[in-house]
Amino acid sequence: MKKAVIIASVASMIDLFNMENIKILKSEGYEVDVVANFSNGSTTSKKRVDEFKVELESMGIKVFNLPIPRNIFNLIDIFSSLKELIEIMNVNNYSLMHCHSPIGGVVARLASQLSKSKNRMATIYTAHGFHFFKGAPIVNWFIYYPVEKWLARYTDTLITINKEDYSRAKRKFKAKRVEYVPGVGIDLKKFNSVEVDRYLKHKELGLPKGAFVVLSVGELNKNKNHEVVIRAIAKIDNPDIHYIVCGEGQLKGYLRDLSEELGIKNRVHLLGFRNDIPEICKIADLFAFPSYREGLSVALMEAMANGLPAVCSNIRGNSDLIEDGKGGYLVEPGDVEGFTKCIKGLIEDSRLRSEFGDFNHKKIEHYSIENVLKEMEEIYFD
């Protein structure tokens, strides 16, 4: 039987973004294994990671837990993971490998070169947003760019998910094949079919009747930059505005303290990991997305699928999705005044919110799961 392996730094990367790829491979007769860190680093809860592992095993998928870190300076775990992965490849003789995330991609491609597998293994790497991009810190270019450029020559297919990354990889890297795929795909039917009792959902989430809901989805970390939206809402000084953030992360305490310091603690709701994002989107009025770095955000695509207007950071990936002045506004990530102005303007103009939301809902059709899966099938089996 043909064997394939899906590799990522953390389990949540596979849970959230790769299950459809696994289904494609299994439908073509592949036995599929999964390699990731199931112990630490996932963006979902520990409970969800444990559930996911059971789900994979119930599908007949073998799971390997490696200590792949998310920090490139954690060399001990990187080398430990590399050694273990080489042994896994030697034993299993995969004919196809699809790897994800910067460190997971490095470990996987190095292991494929160092293993003594009997089979010639097709190597596919999806870059979910290079760490080097226009405006990125110089240290990112110094560390990540040469590594990615070097490893590209050992990559049969390099998949990019935004136009800036695709253009750079096509011009600068020597992968055998460079492809652009519009993200991981959005199940538009799932979002179009959701019905929510707005009053009951408000009550469940602790929102008062008549609240204007600003929503963000993403890890509570420095990159996701939720702080700028909290500061913007404090400046608007409208007691009806409530800010919902769905996601786990190390900055939870800091963001809670900041909200209290700015006098809006009761209007900032840090909900943690949620599995009802489509329902929450239905009761939101505006999506705020102030990240410093994105590849092509699933959270933003989901908001667009729900017909939400957006105020986003003006960065690669976000600018692929949101057209400034048509589906929302693009603002520099650190510009609190800019976010304040744009959020306030949309709060005060319901007609404009509706126009922006309708525009986003139509545009997102290009990013549907059906379109993405067709392209992935061609990449896997062409």
C-alpha positions in Angstrom: 0.0 0.0 0.0 1.2 3.6 -0.7 2.1 5.5 2.4 2.0 9.2 3.0 2.9 11.3 6.1 1.6 14.7 7.1 4.0 16.7 9.3 3.6 19.9 11.2 5.1 21.6 14.3 1.9 21.3 16.3 -1.2 19.1 16.3 -3.6 22.0 15.9 -2.1 22.8 12.5 -3.2 19.4 11.2 -6.6 19.5 13.0 -7.6 22.9 11.7 -6.0 23.0 8.2 -5.2 19.5 7.0 -8.0 17.0 7.5 -9.3 17.5 4.0 -5.9 16.8 2.6 -5.8 13.6 4.6 -9.2 12.6 3.2 -7.9 13.2 -0.3 -4.9 10.9 0.2 -7.0 8.2 1.9 -9.5 8.3 -1.0 -6.7 7.5 -3.4 -5.6 4.5 -1.4 -2.9 6.0 0.7 -2.2 4.8 4.2 -1.6 8.1 6.1 0.5 8.8 9.2 0.6 12.1 11.2 3.6 13.5 12.9 3.4 16.6 15.1 3.8 17.8 18.7 0.7 16.6 20.5 2.0 17.7 23.9 2.8 21.4 23.6 2.3 24.5 21.4 -1.1 23.9 19.9 -3.5 26.9 19.4 -6.4 24.8 20.5 -7.1 23.5 24.0 -5.4 20.4 25.5 -8.8 18.7 25.6 -9.3 19.3 21.8 -5.8 18.0 21.1 -6.5 14.8 23.0 -9.9 14.4 21.2 -8.2 15.0 17.9 -5.6 12.2 18.5 -8.4 9.8 19.3 -10.3 10.8 16.1 -7.2 10.2 14.0 -6.6 6.8 15.5 -10.2 5.9 15.0 -9.7 6.6 11.2 -6.8 4.2 11.2 -4.2 6.9 11.1 -1.0 6.3 13.0 0.1 9.2 15.2 3.7 10.1 16.1 4.2 12.6 18.9 7.5 14.5 18.4 8.7 17.4 20.5 8.9 19.8 17.5 9.1 23.3 19.0 7.6 26.6 17.6 10.7 28.5 18.7 13.6 28.2 16.2 16.1 28.7 19.0 15.0 25.6 20.8 17.8 23.5 19.2 17.6 20.6 21.6 14.0 19.7 20.7 14.7 20.4 17.0 17.6 18.0 16.9 15.7 15.4 19.0 12.7 15.7 16.6 15.0 15.4 13.6 16.6 12.2 14.9 13.2 10.6 15.7 11.7 11.6 12.3 14.6 10.1 10.4 13.9 6.8 12.2 10.2 7.0 11.5 11.0 7.6 7.8 13.5 4.7 7.6 10.9 2.3 9.0 7.8 3.4 7.1 9.2 4.1 3.6 6.8 6.9 2.7 6.2 7.7 -1.0 4.7 11.2 -0.2 5.4 13.7 2.5 3.4 17.0 3.0 4.9 19.2 5.6 3.7 22.5 7.2 4.9 25.4 9.4 8.4 26.8 9.4 10.1 24.5 11.9 8.1 21.5 11.0 9.0 22.1 7.4 12.7 22.4 8.2 12.7 19.2 10.3 10.7 17.3 7.7 12.8 18.2 4.7 16.1 17.6 6.5 14.9 14.2 7.7 13.8 13.3 4.1 17.4 14.0 2.9 19.1 12.2 5.8 16.8 9.1 5.9 17.7 5.8 4.3 14.1 5.1 3.1 13.9 2.7 0.2 11.3 4.8 -1.7 11.8 8.1 -3.5 9.6 10.3 -1.4 7.7 13.2 -3.1 8.2 16.3 -0.9 5.5 18.9 -0.6 5.8 21.9 1.7 3.0 24.4 2.3 4.4 27.8 3.5 1.5 29.2 5.6 3.1 32.7 5.3 6.9 33.1 5.2 8.3 34.9 8.3 10.2 37.2 5.9 8.0 39.7 4.0 7.8 43.4 3.2 8.2 45.2 6.5 9.3 42.2 8.5 12.1 42.6 11.1 15.6 42.3 9.7 16.2 39.4 12.0 13.5 37.4 10.3 15.2 37.9 6.9 18.6 37.0 8.4 17.3 33.7 10.0 14.4 32.4 8.0 15.1 33.6 4.4 18.4 31.7 3.9 17.0 28.5 5.5 13.9 28.5 3.3 15.9 29.3 0.2 18.3 26.5 0.9 15.6 23.9 1.6 13.6 24.9 -1.4 16.0 22.9 -3.6 15.0 19.8 -1.7 11.3 20.5 -2.2 9.3 19.0 -5.1 6.4 21.3 -4.7 6.4 24.5 -2.7 2.8 25.8 -2.0 2.3 29.4 -1.2 -1.0 30.9 0.0 -0.7 34.6 -0.7 0.5 36.6 -3.7 3.6 38.2 -2.1 5.0 34.8 -1.0 4.2 33.2 -4.4 6.0 36.0 -6.3 9.1 35.8 -4.1 9.3 32.0 -4.2 8.8 31.9 -7.9 11.6 34.4 -8.5 14.1 33.5 -5.8 13.7 29.8 -4.8 14.8 26.7 -6.7 11.9 24.4 -5.8 11.1 22.0 -8.6 7.6 23.5 -8.7 6.0 26.6 -7.0 2.2 26.8 -6.7 -0.2 29.3 -5.4 -3.3 27.9 -3.6 -5.8 30.3 -2.1 -5.5 29.2 1.5 -6.8 26.1 3.0 -10.4 26.6 1.8 -13.6 27.7 3.4 -16.7 25.5 3.7 -19.2 28.2 2.7 -22.1 25.8 3.1 -21.3 25.5 6.8 -21.5 29.2 7.3 -24.5 29.8 5.1 -26.6 27.2 6.9 -25.9 28.5 10.4 -29.0 29.9 12.2 -28.6 31.6 15.6 -31.0 33.1 18.1 -29.2 36.4 18.6 -30.8 37.1 22.0 -29.9 33.7 23.4 -26.4 33.9 22.0 -25.9 37.3 23.5 -27.1 36.0 26.8 -24.8 32.9 26.7 -21.7 35.2 26.0 -22.6 37.7 28.7 -23.5 40.5 26.2 -26.2 43.0 27.0 -29.2 43.4 24.6 -28.3 46.0 21.9 -24.6 45.5 22.2 -22.5 46.4 19.2 -20.1 43.4 18.8 -16.6 43.7 17.5 -15.1 40.3 17.0 -11.5 39.0 16.7 -10.3 35.4 16.4 -6.8 34.4 17.1 -4.1 33.4 19.6 -3.6 35.8 22.5 0.0 36.7 21.5 2.0 39.6 20.4 1.6 38.9 16.7 -2.2 38.9 16.8 -2.0 42.4 18.4 -5.4 42.4 20.1 -4.1 45.2 22.3 -4.5 47.8 19.5 -8.2 47.0 19.2 -8.7 47.2 23.0 -7.0 50.6 23.0 -9.1 51.8 20.0 -12.4 50.8 21.7 -11.3 52.6 24.9 -10.8 55.7 22.8 -14.2 55.5 21.2 -15.8 55.6 24.6 -19.1 54.1 23.6 -20.6 51.9 26.4 -22.5 49.8 23.8 -19.4 48.5 22.1 -18.3 45.0 23.3 -15.1 43.3 22.1 -15.1 39.5 21.8 -11.8 37.7 21.4 -11.8 33.9 20.6 -8.5 32.2 21.3 -6.0 31.0 23.9 -2.6 32.4 24.6 0.1 33.7 27.0 -1.1 37.3 26.9 -4.5 36.6 28.4 -3.6 38.1 31.8 -2.0 41.1 30.2 -5.0 41.9 28.0 -7.3 41.5 30.9 -5.2 43.9 33.0 -5.0 46.4 30.1 -8.8 46.3 29.7 -9.2 47.1 33.4 -6.6 49.8 33.3 -8.5 51.5 30.4 -11.8 51.2 32.1 -13.5 48.7 29.7 -12.9 45.4 31.5 -16.6 44.6 31.5 -16.8 45.1 27.7 -13.8 42.9 26.7 -14.7 39.2 26.6 -11.7 36.8 26.3 -13.6 33.6 25.5 -10.7 31.2 25.0 -10.8 28.4 22.4 -14.3 28.1 20.8 -15.8 25.5 18.5 -18.8 27.7 17.7 -17.1 30.4 15.6 -19.7 30.4 12.9 -22.4 31.1 15.5 -20.4 33.9 17.1 -19.8 35.4 13.7 -23.5 35.6 13.1 -24.1 37.8 16.2 -21.0 40.0 15.5 -21.3 43.4 13.7 -17.7 44.0 12.8 -14.5 41.9 12.5 -11.3 43.4 13.7 -8.0 41.8 12.7 -4.8 43.7 13.6 -2.1 41.1 13.2 1.5 42.0 12.4 2.0 38.8 10.3 -0.4 36.5 8.5 -0.2 34.0 5.6 -3.8 33.9 4.5 -6.0 34.0 7.6 -8.8 31.4 7.9 -10.4 33.5 10.7 -10.6 36.5 8.3 -12.0 34.3 5.5 -14.6 32.9 7.9 -15.7 36.4 8.9 -16.0 37.3 5.2 -18.1 34.2 4.6 -20.5 35.5 7.3 -20.8 38.8 5.5 -18.9 40.8 8.1 -17.2 44.1 7.3 -13.5 44.1 8.5 -11.0 46.5 9.9 -7.6 44.8 9.3 -3.9 45.5 9.5 -2.4 46.4 6.1 -0.2 43.4 5.7 0.5 40.6 3.3 -2.4 38.1 3.3 -4.9 40.5 4.7 -4.5 42.7 1.6 -5.1 39.7 -0.6 -8.5 39.3 1.0 -9.8 42.8 2.0 -10.0 45.5 -0.6 -9.6 48.9 1.2 -12.8 50.9 1.0 -14.8 48.0 -0.5 -14.9 45.2 2.1 -13.5 47.1 4.9 -10.4 49.2 5.8 -6.7 48.4 5.9 -4.7 50.1 8.7 -1.1 49.9 9.8 -0.8 47.4 12.6 0.4 49.8 15.3 -1.9 52.7 14.3 -4.4 52.9 17.3 -5.8 56.2 15.9 -6.4 54.5 12.5 -8.3 51.6 14.1 -10.2 54.0 16.3 -11.3 56.1 13.3 -12.3 53.1 11.1 -14.1 51.2 13.8 -16.0 54.3 14.9 -16.9 55.1 11.3 -18.4 51.7 10.7 -20.3 51.7 14.0 -22.0 54.9 12.9 -22.8 53.8 9.4 -25.0 50.7 9.2 -25.4 51.1 5.4 -21.7 51.0 4.8 -21.3 48.0 7.1 -23.9 46.2 5.0 -22.2 47.1 1.7 -18.8 46.0 2.9 -20.2 42.8 4.3 -22.0 42.0 1.0 -18.8 42.6 -1.0 -16.8 40.3 1.3 -19.5 37.6 1.1 -19.3 37.5 -2.7 -15.5 37.8 -2.9 -14.9 34.8 -0.6 -16.4 32.4 -3.1 -13.0 32.2 -4.8 -11.6 30.7 -1.6 -14.1 27.9 -1.2 -13.0 24.5 0.0 -14.2 23.0 -3.4 -11.8 25.2 -5.3 -8.9 24.5 -3.0 -9.4 20.8 -3.0 -9.4 20.6 -6.8 -6.0 22.3 -6.8 -4.7 20.1 -4.0 -5.7 17.0 -5.9 -3.8 18.2 -9.0 -0.7 18.8 -6.8 -0.9 15.4 -5.1 -1.6 13.3 -8.2 -0.4 15.3 -11.2 
